[in-house]
């Protein structure tokens, strides 16, 4: 089973920046699409951004222009650079991956997930 490992969450003031990282094991050579989801307390888990191996990228409207997803294929890593953070960005952020090349995948189509990392934006 593939386990993803996230890091980079923490407490930040509104307007600040954080960069999340997520590493997939070397054995996960079949991974194509990687994504970041987030879940705030009492809310559903929503897509933040995803990217296929072919660089097709998709962002939630609420983060466009502030967040950037990128990948280092040599390190099997996906990043989420988050700038101009707002209190409403506070959530647990999850990394996930799928062997399907499609930036329109739904949540239940990602077969591999990380444990989540908390991002807390103070006003």
Secondary structure, DSSP 8 states (H G I E B T S, - for coil): ----EEE--EEEETT--EEEEEE--TT-TT--EEEEEEE-TTS--EEEEEE-TT--EEE-GGGTTTEEEEEETTTTEEEEEE-S--GGG-EEEEEEEESS--TT--GGG--EE---EEEEEE-
